[in-house]
Amino acid sequence: MCDNKADNLYVEAEYATSMLGTYTVADSNGAAWGCGEDRTYISHVDVFKMCTGIRGVTRHCEDSVWIKRR
């Protein structure tokens, strides 16, 4: 997850796995180099949504995106 603007807004992805876990991965360093990352080892990501806002003040999330089974 990468945020390339120094605009005081965070960006994060919230996702749910086939093992019924819900997780969040964020770019916590704003526009500085580097990104936030995470992975699943024995499960698959079933659905995710992108969220932005100001930490502790606002949070807006886009509609959830469901991933098709292969």
C-alpha positions as CSV (number, residue, x, y, z in Angstrom):
1,M,0.0,0.0,0.0
2,C,1.6,3.3,-1.1
3,D,0.6,6.9,-0.6
4,N,2.7,9.2,-2.8
5,K,1.2,12.6,-1.6
6,A,2.3,14.6,1.4
7,D,-1.3,15.8,2.0
8,N,-1.9,14.8,5.7
9,L,-4.2,12.0,4.5
10,Y,-3.5,8.3,5.1
11,V,-4.3,5.5,2.7
12,E,-5.0,1.9,3.7
13,A,-6.5,-1.3,2.5
14,E,-8.8,-3.4,4.6
15,Y,-9.2,-7.0,3.6
16,A,-10.8,-10.3,4.6
17,T,-9.3,-13.7,4.1
18,S,-10.7,-17.2,3.4
19,M,-9.8,-18.1,7.0
20,L,-12.3,-15.4,8.2
21,G,-9.6,-12.9,9.4
22,T,-10.0,-9.2,8.8
23,Y,-6.8,-7.2,8.4
24,T,-5.6,-3.7,7.6
25,V,-2.4,-2.6,5.8
26,A,-1.5,1.1,5.6
27,D,1.3,3.3,4.3
28,S,2.2,4.9,7.6
29,N,5.0,7.0,6.3
30,G,3.0,9.4,4.1
31,A,4.8,10.5,1.0
32,A,8.2,9.2,2.2
33,W,9.9,6.4,0.3
34,G,8.5,2.9,1.1
35,C,5.2,1.3,1.3
36,G,3.2,-0.8,3.8
37,E,2.8,-4.4,2.9
38,D,1.3,-7.6,4.2
39,R,0.6,-11.1,2.9
40,T,-1.3,-14.2,3.7
41,Y,0.4,-17.6,3.9
42,I,-2.3,-20.3,4.0
43,S,-5.4,-18.3,3.2
44,H,-6.6,-16.2,0.2
45,V,-7.9,-12.7,0.1
46,D,-11.6,-12.8,-0.6
47,V,-12.5,-9.1,-0.4
48,F,-10.8,-5.7,0.0
49,K,-11.6,-2.0,0.2
50,M,-9.5,1.1,0.0
51,C,-9.8,3.7,2.7
52,T,-8.5,7.2,3.2
53,G,-8.8,9.9,5.9
54,I,-7.1,11.8,8.6
55,R,-6.0,9.6,11.5
56,G,-8.4,9.7,14.4
57,V,-10.6,12.3,12.7
58,T,-12.1,10.9,9.4
59,R,-12.3,7.7,7.5
60,H,-13.8,7.1,4.1
61,C,-13.8,3.7,2.4
62,E,-14.7,2.8,-1.2
63,D,-17.0,0.0,-2.0
64,S,-15.7,-3.5,-1.3
65,V,-14.2,-5.5,-4.2
66,W,-14.8,-9.2,-4.2
67,I,-12.1,-11.4,-5.7
68,K,-13.3,-14.2,-8.0
69,R,-12.3,-17.7,-7.2
70,R,-9.9,-19.4,-9.6
